[in-house]
């Protein structure tokens, strides 16, 4: 295995781990706000690539959960 390939695999593993950690953090933050996104996960298709570039799949939720989530977000013109 070349050093470049090993570095790429290490980077890919770190990206996947970061995505998994982010999903856990988001799930916990949503739980504290009383919101559940049952389908929240790392998108397995984006991890299955040779060079993973993970995306977070927010999935489906109830209308109530969507309304609660919308209420938590800043209104128009609010930018960080």
Beta strands, then each sheet from edge to edge (+ up, - down):
strand 1: 41-42
strand 2: 56-57
sheet 1: 1+ 2-
end
